[in-house]
Amino acid sequence: LLEIGGRTGGLTFAVLDAHPQMRGTVVDLPATTPITQQYVEEAGLAGRVRVVAADVVEDRLEGSFDVAVMKSLIQVLNREQVRRALRNVGQVIVPGGAIYILGSVLDDSRISPPEAVASSLNFLNIYDGGQAYTEGEYRDWLTEAGFVGFERVVVPDGTSIITARKPNRANMIQ
């Protein structure tokens, strides 16, 4: 599991708790990772969780992963940063592996769901270039980054979960 922008690593901890055979890597900015490392050690997961200081937009990631998760991260980036981040993540996902993106996603109309519209207005006021993006934008960016099988599910609180996979031989034949 690769968690990008993982802050305290809580999502990784929950996944590893449910899947004892898994290992995880939490990537976040250098200012954050000492705190992340402390949480990893306090959780007793130092043998299963690696903490990496990196900027997913600017730095080339290393390793190979079956799954990547980005939670509430894309919305703080501008469009070009999103492209670079997804391209960087795509380079470390193995064929058949998946990416999960959780956060505020607008319908292509840009006026729903209401929770995503409200979040987008907040992001526009807080982050330079950040905003909630549309389902179509995510689909295009993930396709550009080499992913296939795009899906979006909106959960009851209005949060979207986007999934896509890196093609393997079976995907490429279809």
C-alpha positions as a Markdown table, in Angstrom:
| # | Residue | x | y | z |
|---|---|---|---|---|
| 1 | Leu | 0.0 | 0.0 | 0.0 |
| 2 | Leu | 1.3 | 3.5 | -0.9 |
| 3 | Glu | -0.5 | 6.3 | 0.8 |
| 4 | Ile | 0.3 | 9.7 | -0.7 |
| 5 | Gly | -0.2 | 12.7 | 1.6 |
| 6 | Gly | -0.7 | 10.4 | 4.5 |
| 7 | Arg | -0.1 | 12.8 | 7.3 |
| 8 | Thr | -0.3 | 10.7 | 10.5 |
| 9 | Gly | -0.7 | 7.4 | 8.5 |
| 10 | Gly | -4.1 | 6.6 | 10.0 |
| 11 | Leu | -5.5 | 5.3 | 6.8 |
| 12 | Thr | -2.5 | 3.0 | 6.3 |
| 13 | Phe | -2.8 | 1.8 | 9.9 |
| 14 | Ala | -6.5 | 0.9 | 9.3 |
| 15 | Val | -5.8 | -1.0 | 6.1 |
| 16 | Leu | -2.9 | -2.9 | 7.6 |
| 17 | Asp | -5.0 | -3.8 | 10.7 |
| 18 | Ala | -7.6 | -5.3 | 8.3 |
| 19 | His | -4.9 | -7.0 | 6.2 |
| 20 | Pro | -2.1 | -8.3 | 8.4 |
| 21 | Gln | -0.1 | -9.6 | 5.4 |
| 22 | Met | 0.3 | -6.1 | 3.9 |
| 23 | Arg | 3.0 | -3.6 | 4.3 |
| 24 | Gly | 2.6 | 0.2 | 3.7 |
| 25 | Thr | 4.5 | 3.2 | 2.7 |
| 26 | Val | 3.3 | 6.7 | 3.7 |
| 27 | Val | 4.6 | 9.6 | 1.6 |
| 28 | Asp | 4.3 | 13.2 | 2.7 |
| 29 | Leu | 6.2 | 16.4 | 2.7 |
| 30 | Pro | 9.5 | 16.6 | 4.7 |
| 31 | Ala | 8.0 | 18.9 | 7.3 |
| 32 | Thr | 5.3 | 16.2 | 8.1 |
| 33 | Thr | 7.2 | 13.0 | 8.0 |
| 34 | Pro | 8.9 | 13.2 | 11.5 |
| 35 | Ile | 5.4 | 13.4 | 13.0 |
| 36 | Thr | 4.3 | 10.5 | 10.8 |
| 37 | Gln | 7.3 | 8.4 | 11.9 |
| 38 | Gln | 6.4 | 9.1 | 15.5 |
| 39 | Tyr | 2.8 | 7.8 | 14.9 |
| 40 | Val | 4.2 | 4.7 | 13.2 |
| 41 | Glu | 6.4 | 3.9 | 16.1 |
| 42 | Glu | 3.7 | 4.5 | 18.7 |
| 43 | Ala | 1.4 | 2.2 | 16.7 |
| 44 | Gly | 4.0 | -0.5 | 16.8 |
| 45 | Leu | 4.1 | -0.7 | 13.0 |
| 46 | Ala | 7.8 | 0.3 | 12.4 |
| 47 | Gly | 8.4 | -3.1 | 10.8 |
| 48 | Arg | 5.4 | -2.8 | 8.4 |
| 49 | Val | 5.2 | 0.9 | 7.6 |
| 50 | Arg | 7.9 | 2.9 | 5.9 |
| 51 | Val | 7.7 | 6.7 | 6.0 |
| 52 | Val | 9.1 | 8.6 | 3.0 |
| 53 | Ala | 9.7 | 12.4 | 2.8 |
| 54 | Ala | 8.8 | 13.4 | -0.8 |
| 55 | Asp | 6.8 | 15.9 | -2.8 |
| 56 | Val | 4.6 | 13.8 | -5.1 |
| 57 | Val | 4.4 | 16.6 | -7.6 |
| 58 | Glu | 8.2 | 17.3 | -7.8 |
| 59 | Asp | 9.9 | 14.1 | -6.8 |
| 60 | Arg | 10.1 | 10.8 | -8.6 |
| 61 | Leu | 8.7 | 8.1 | -6.3 |
| 62 | Glu | 10.6 | 4.8 | -5.8 |
| 63 | Gly | 9.4 | 1.2 | -5.4 |
| 64 | Ser | 6.5 | -0.8 | -6.8 |
| 65 | Phe | 3.1 | -1.0 | -5.2 |
| 66 | Asp | -0.1 | -2.9 | -5.7 |
| 67 | Val | -2.3 | -0.1 | -4.4 |
| 68 | Ala | -2.0 | 3.7 | -4.0 |
| 69 | Val | -4.4 | 5.9 | -2.0 |
| 70 | Met | -4.7 | 9.7 | -2.2 |
| 71 | Lys | -7.1 | 11.2 | 0.3 |
| 72 | Ser | -8.1 | 14.8 | 0.3 |
| 73 | Leu | -4.9 | 15.7 | -1.6 |
| 74 | Ile | -5.7 | 16.5 | -5.2 |
| 75 | Gln | -8.0 | 19.4 | -4.2 |
| 76 | Val | -5.0 | 21.4 | -2.9 |
| 77 | Leu | -3.1 | 21.2 | -6.2 |
| 78 | Asn | -3.5 | 23.1 | -9.4 |
| 79 | Arg | -4.3 | 21.3 | -12.6 |
| 80 | Glu | -0.6 | 20.9 | -13.8 |
| 81 | Gln | 0.4 | 19.7 | -10.3 |
| 82 | Val | -2.4 | 17.1 | -10.4 |
| 83 | Arg | -1.1 | 15.8 | -13.8 |
| 84 | Arg | 2.4 | 15.5 | -12.5 |
| 85 | Ala | 1.4 | 13.9 | -9.2 |
| 86 | Leu | -0.8 | 11.2 | -10.9 |
| 87 | Arg | 2.0 | 10.6 | -13.5 |
| 88 | Asn | 4.5 | 10.1 | -10.6 |
| 89 | Val | 2.2 | 7.7 | -8.8 |
| 90 | Gly | 1.3 | 5.9 | -12.0 |
| 91 | Gln | 5.0 | 5.1 | -12.5 |
| 92 | Val | 5.2 | 3.0 | -9.3 |
| 93 | Ile | 1.9 | 1.1 | -9.6 |
| 94 | Val | 2.4 | -2.5 | -10.8 |
| 95 | Pro | 0.4 | -3.8 | -13.8 |
| 96 | Gly | -3.0 | -4.7 | -12.5 |
| 97 | Gly | -2.5 | -2.4 | -9.5 |
| 98 | Ala | -5.0 | 0.2 | -8.5 |
| 99 | Ile | -5.3 | 3.8 | -7.4 |
| 100 | Tyr | -8.0 | 5.1 | -5.0 |
| 101 | Ile | -8.6 | 8.8 | -4.8 |
| 102 | Leu | -10.9 | 10.0 | -2.0 |
| 103 | Gly | -12.2 | 13.5 | -1.7 |
| 104 | Ser | -14.5 | 16.2 | -3.1 |
| 105 | Val | -15.3 | 15.6 | -6.7 |
| 106 | Leu | -17.7 | 17.7 | -8.7 |
| 107 | Asp | -20.1 | 16.2 | -11.3 |
| 108 | Asp | -19.3 | 17.5 | -14.8 |
| 109 | Ser | -22.0 | 20.1 | -14.4 |
| 110 | Arg | -19.8 | 21.7 | -11.6 |
| 111 | Ile | -23.0 | 22.4 | -9.5 |
| 112 | Ser | -23.3 | 19.1 | -7.6 |
| 113 | Pro | -23.0 | 17.4 | -5.3 |
| 114 | Pro | -23.5 | 20.3 | -2.9 |
| 115 | Glu | -20.8 | 19.2 | -0.5 |
| 116 | Ala | -18.2 | 19.2 | -3.3 |
| 117 | Val | -19.3 | 22.6 | -4.5 |
| 118 | Ala | -18.9 | 24.0 | -0.9 |
| 119 | Ser | -15.5 | 22.3 | -0.6 |
| 120 | Ser | -14.4 | 23.8 | -3.9 |
| 121 | Leu | -15.3 | 27.3 | -2.8 |
| 122 | Asn | -13.2 | 26.7 | 0.4 |
| 123 | Phe | -10.2 | 25.3 | -1.6 |
| 124 | Leu | -10.3 | 28.3 | -3.9 |
| 125 | Asn | -10.1 | 30.6 | -0.9 |
| 126 | Ile | -7.4 | 28.7 | 0.9 |
| 127 | Tyr | -5.0 | 27.1 | -1.6 |
| 128 | Asp | -3.3 | 28.8 | -4.6 |
| 129 | Gly | -4.9 | 26.9 | -7.5 |
| 130 | Gly | -6.7 | 24.3 | -5.4 |
| 131 | Gln | -10.3 | 23.4 | -6.0 |
| 132 | Ala | -12.6 | 20.5 | -6.3 |
| 133 | Tyr | -12.3 | 19.0 | -9.8 |
| 134 | Thr | -14.8 | 17.3 | -12.0 |
| 135 | Glu | -15.3 | 13.6 | -12.6 |
| 136 | Gly | -14.3 | 14.2 | -16.3 |
| 137 | Glu | -11.1 | 15.9 | -15.3 |
| 138 | Tyr | -10.1 | 13.0 | -13.0 |
| 139 | Arg | -10.9 | 10.5 | -15.8 |
| 140 | Asp | -8.8 | 12.4 | -18.3 |
| 141 | Trp | -5.8 | 12.8 | -15.9 |
| 142 | Leu | -5.9 | 9.2 | -14.9 |
| 143 | Thr | -6.0 | 8.1 | -18.5 |
| 144 | Glu | -3.0 | 10.4 | -19.3 |
| 145 | Ala | -1.2 | 8.7 | -16.4 |
| 146 | Gly | -1.8 | 5.3 | -17.9 |
| 147 | Phe | -4.7 | 4.1 | -15.8 |
| 148 | Val | -7.8 | 2.3 | -17.2 |
| 149 | Gly | -11.2 | 1.2 | -15.7 |
| 150 | Phe | -12.2 | 4.5 | -14.2 |
| 151 | Glu | -15.0 | 4.4 | -11.6 |
| 152 | Arg | -16.5 | 6.9 | -9.2 |
| 153 | Val | -18.7 | 6.2 | -6.2 |
| 154 | Val | -20.3 | 8.9 | -4.1 |
| 155 | Val | -20.8 | 7.9 | -0.5 |
| 156 | Pro | -23.6 | 9.3 | 1.7 |
| 157 | Asp | -21.6 | 12.2 | 3.1 |
| 158 | Gly | -20.9 | 13.5 | -0.5 |
| 159 | Thr | -17.2 | 12.3 | -0.6 |
| 160 | Ser | -16.2 | 10.5 | -3.8 |
| 161 | Ile | -14.1 | 7.5 | -4.2 |
| 162 | Ile | -12.4 | 7.2 | -7.6 |
| 163 | Thr | -10.7 | 4.0 | -8.6 |
| 164 | Ala | -8.7 | 3.1 | -11.7 |
| 165 | Arg | -6.2 | 0.4 | -12.5 |
| 166 | Lys | -2.9 | 0.1 | -14.3 |
| 167 | Pro | -3.4 | -2.2 | -17.3 |
| 168 | Asn | -2.2 | -5.7 | -17.2 |
| 169 | Arg | -2.2 | -8.2 | -20.1 |
| 170 | Ala | -5.9 | -8.9 | -19.6 |
| 171 | Asn | -6.8 | -5.2 | -19.7 |
| 172 | Met | -4.8 | -4.5 | -22.8 |
| 173 | Ile | -6.5 | -7.3 | -24.8 |
| 174 | Gln | -10.0 | -5.9 | -24.1 |
